[in-house]
Amino acid sequence: MIYFLYGENSYKALRKIREFKAAFVKKAGDAYLIEEYDGNEVPMTGGSFHSALGQISLFAETRLMIFKNVINGDIFKILNENGGYIKTSRDIFVFWEKDLMKHKEILSFFKKFAEKTQETQPLGPKELDLWLRRKAQILGIKLGKEECEIIIDEASDSAEWALENMLEKIMLGGKIESAGKPSSAGANPFAFIEKMFGSKALWALKEMSLSGIEPQRFIYSFLWKLKQKRMADAYLRGILAESAMRRNPKNAEEILEKFIFSLQA
């Protein structure tokens, strides 16, 4: 099975890839294998790509294979020769190509063989404003119209990454230098994050609850920290916990507690 993402919006593409990972882990249970290749970090040769396609896992029934910006002339030739095999394989193949200008025939190939193709376009001004307001609301940050305009104006390229970084700065007590006053709501969830990794996690959860921080607001900050610490397994479990909290907000505290204690195991 093949999924194909294409376009310059890396924020949206990587978020979609995280969703693929979370759904795959949830469905596969304990027996899963995820392999990820990034052509921007290590250029992939035709031989290594062919080898990756042909590998068989002794421990997992299905593999999730993620290829980010790896396609070149040699690899595309292999894809053309093996399109039918990849399409019917029990493994799941996710490709993301940021730039298709040099290889427009790639899109035609994936429209023929992929289960789904999706373009990740950069957001326009109105979409960015809506994205920023929704993200700020989730994080418990109140932003005025002027502050939103300044943040978006300063974000420029790679806007969503820049906007997310600015919101995190506000949560940490930073200022929007071009605006009059920083806007942050209530206690800072980052003050409790490190405590969740130790033996006093239960006390930290109670202390956080008494401070008025909502579990949903906290878990977004916690996911950011797990990403910074490169704790991939914990990050995936956190995504599943966050999803469960959205579906069942009445039991959000219990879901968060179970997730935190799963990190101690």
C-alpha positions in Angstrom: 0.0 0.0 0.0 1.3 3.4 -1.0 0.6 7.0 0.3 2.2 10.0 -1.3 2.6 13.5 0.1 4.0 16.3 -2.0 4.6 20.0 -1.6 6.7 22.5 0.3 4.7 22.7 3.5 7.0 20.6 5.7 5.0 21.3 8.8 1.9 19.8 7.4 3.8 16.9 5.7 5.6 15.9 8.9 2.4 16.2 10.9 0.7 13.8 8.5 3.7 11.4 8.8 3.3 11.5 12.6 -0.3 10.6 12.2 0.6 7.7 10.0 3.0 6.5 12.7 0.5 6.8 15.5 -2.2 5.0 13.6 0.2 2.2 12.6 1.5 1.7 16.2 -2.1 1.6 17.5 -3.2 -1.0 15.0 0.0 -3.1 15.1 0.2 -3.4 18.9 3.6 -4.6 20.2 4.8 -6.2 17.0 5.6 -3.3 14.7 8.5 -2.1 12.7 8.9 1.5 11.4 11.8 2.3 9.0 12.4 5.9 8.1 14.8 7.4 5.4 15.5 11.1 4.9 17.2 12.0 1.7 18.1 15.4 3.1 20.2 13.8 5.8 21.6 10.8 4.0 21.1 10.7 0.2 19.7 7.3 -0.8 21.1 5.2 -3.6 19.1 3.0 -5.9 20.8 0.0 -4.3 19.9 0.9 -0.8 16.3 1.7 -1.9 16.0 -1.7 -3.6 17.4 -3.4 -0.5 14.9 -1.6 1.7 12.0 -2.7 -0.4 13.0 -6.3 -0.3 13.7 -6.7 3.4 11.6 -9.1 5.4 11.0 -8.6 9.2 11.1 -11.7 11.4 9.3 -9.9 14.2 6.6 -7.7 12.5 3.9 -8.8 10.2 3.7 -5.4 8.5 6.3 -2.7 8.2 5.7 1.0 7.9 8.3 2.4 5.4 8.7 6.2 5.3 10.8 7.8 2.6 11.3 11.6 2.8 12.8 13.4 -0.2 14.7 10.4 -1.5 13.6 10.0 -5.1 16.2 10.5 -7.8 16.5 9.1 -11.3 17.7 5.6 -10.1 15.1 5.3 -7.4 12.3 6.4 -9.7 13.4 3.7 -12.2 13.0 1.1 -9.5 9.6 2.5 -8.5 8.5 2.2 -12.1 9.6 -1.4 -12.3 8.0 -2.4 -9.0 4.9 -0.2 -8.8 2.5 -3.2 -8.9 4.5 -5.1 -6.2 4.6 -2.1 -3.8 0.9 -1.3 -4.3 -0.2 -4.9 -3.3 2.5 -5.4 -0.6 1.3 -6.0 2.9 3.8 -3.3 4.0 2.8 0.4 4.0 4.9 2.8 2.1 4.7 6.5 2.7 6.6 8.9 0.4 7.0 12.7 0.8 8.6 14.8 -1.9 9.0 18.5 -1.2 9.9 19.5 -4.7 8.5 17.9 -7.8 9.5 20.6 -10.3 12.4 18.5 -11.7 10.4 15.2 -11.7 6.8 15.9 -12.7 6.5 12.3 -13.9 6.7 11.2 -10.3 3.2 12.6 -9.5 1.8 10.7 -12.5 3.3 7.5 -11.1 1.9 7.9 -7.6 -1.6 8.9 -8.9 -1.6 5.6 -10.7 -0.3 3.4 -7.9 -0.9 5.2 -4.6 -3.9 4.6 -2.3 -4.0 8.3 -1.8 -2.0 11.4 -2.9 -2.1 14.6 -0.9 -0.6 18.0 -1.6 0.9 20.0 1.3 0.5 23.6 0.2 1.8 26.6 2.1 -1.0 28.4 4.0 -2.2 31.7 2.8 -2.6 34.8 5.2 -6.2 34.0 6.2 -5.3 30.3 6.8 -2.3 31.2 8.8 -4.4 33.6 11.0 -6.9 30.8 11.6 -4.2 28.3 12.3 -2.5 30.6 14.8 -5.7 31.4 16.7 -6.6 27.7 17.0 -3.1 26.7 18.1 -3.1 29.5 20.7 -6.5 28.5 22.0 -5.3 24.9 22.4 -2.2 26.0 24.3 -4.3 28.3 26.5 -2.7 31.6 25.1 -4.8 34.7 24.5 -3.7 36.7 21.6 -5.1 40.0 20.4 -5.6 41.0 16.7 -2.5 43.2 16.7 -0.4 40.4 18.3 -1.6 37.9 15.7 -0.7 40.3 12.9 2.8 40.9 14.2 3.5 37.2 14.8 2.4 36.2 11.3 4.4 39.1 9.8 7.6 38.0 11.6 7.1 34.4 10.7 7.8 34.8 6.9 8.9 31.5 5.3 8.2 28.1 7.0 5.5 30.0 8.7 3.9 27.2 10.8 7.2 26.2 12.3 8.0 29.8 13.1 4.5 30.4 14.6 4.8 27.3 16.8 8.2 28.5 18.1 6.8 31.9 18.9 3.9 30.5 20.8 6.2 28.2 22.8 8.3 31.3 23.6 5.2 33.1 24.9 4.3 30.0 27.1 7.9 30.1 28.5 7.3 33.8 29.5 8.9 35.4 26.4 7.7 38.6 24.9 6.4 39.5 21.5 8.9 42.3 21.0 7.0 44.3 18.5 3.8 44.2 20.6 3.0 45.9 23.8 2.4 43.1 26.2 2.9 39.4 26.2 -0.3 37.4 26.6 -0.2 34.1 28.6 -2.9 32.5 30.6 -2.6 31.0 34.0 0.2 28.8 35.4 3.0 27.7 33.1 2.7 24.0 32.1 6.5 23.8 31.4 7.1 24.2 35.1 5.8 20.7 35.7 7.3 18.8 32.7 10.6 17.7 34.2 8.9 16.5 37.4 6.9 14.0 35.2 10.1 12.0 34.5 10.9 11.3 38.1 9.6 9.3 41.1 7.4 12.2 42.2 5.3 12.2 39.0 2.0 11.5 40.9 2.6 14.5 43.2 3.5 16.6 40.2 0.2 15.6 38.5 -1.8 16.6 41.6 0.1 19.9 42.0 -0.5 20.7 38.3 -4.2 20.0 38.7 -4.4 22.3 41.7 -2.7 25.0 39.7 -5.6 25.0 37.2 -3.7 23.7 34.2 -6.0 21.6 32.0 -4.7 18.1 31.0 -5.2 18.9 27.3 -3.1 22.1 27.6 -0.4 20.3 29.4 0.0 17.4 27.0 0.7 19.7 24.1 3.6 21.2 26.1 4.7 17.7 27.2 4.7 16.4 23.6 6.9 19.3 22.6 9.4 18.4 25.3 9.4 14.7 24.3 10.1 15.8 20.7 13.0 18.0 22.0 14.4 15.0 24.0 14.1 12.8 20.9 12.0 10.2 22.9 10.3 8.7 19.8 8.4 5.9 21.5 7.1 8.1 24.3 6.2 10.8 21.8 4.1 8.3 19.8 2.3 7.1 23.0 1.7 10.7 23.8 0.0 11.3 20.5 -2.3 8.4 21.2 -3.0 9.7 24.7 -3.8 13.2 23.3 -6.2 11.7 20.8 -7.9 9.7 23.5 -8.2 12.8 25.6 -9.9 14.7 22.8 -12.4 11.9 22.2 -13.1 11.5 26.0 -12.5 14.8 27.7 -14.3 13.7 30.9 -11.6 11.2 31.6 -8.7 13.4 30.4 -7.0 13.4 33.8 -7.1 9.6 34.1 -5.8 9.2 30.5 -2.9 11.6 31.2 -2.1 9.9 34.5 -1.9 6.5 32.7 0.3 7.9 30.0 2.7 9.6 32.5 3.1 6.4 34.5 3.7 4.4 31.3 6.9 6.4 31.0 8.1 5.1 34.4 7.9 1.5 33.3 
